[in-house]
Amino acid sequence: MSEKNRYSDEDLVEFKELIENKLAEAKVDLEMLTSATSSENNGTDDTSHSFKMMEDGSETLSKEETSQLAARQRKFINSLNNALIRIENKTYGICRDTGNLIAKARLRIVPHATLSIEAKNRMG
């Protein structure tokens, strides 16, 4: 594989740090969601901190909504872990559709992306 078809080791180190930071934050958020779902006490001491990340104005979320958010968070964590595997394999940042490099700007925003913007738009 030529250097043009993959990111440099220096770039991969930068992305690995970014992903590890996002992963740590995501795990904290998941822990808060999980503890909120398992908690029978829905007092404000529980929810105000746990749902700080949800700035939608509501004080609490239903258990169903919280469970859905937790499931989404688990999927996000899984995607980030898969991205770390791609970094180890030096295949990170390569569009699975076109084989071209995904733009660094996109990867900084969506570090678990596996498609370039062009491929994503084409697929709908």
Secondary structure, DSSP 8 states (H G I E B T S, - for coil): --GGGS--HHHHHHHHHHHHHHHHHHHHHHHHHHHHHH-S---HHHHHHHTTT--SS-S---HHHHHHHHHHHHHHHHHHHHHHHHHHTT-TTB-TTT-SB--HHHHHHSTT--S-HHHHHHH-
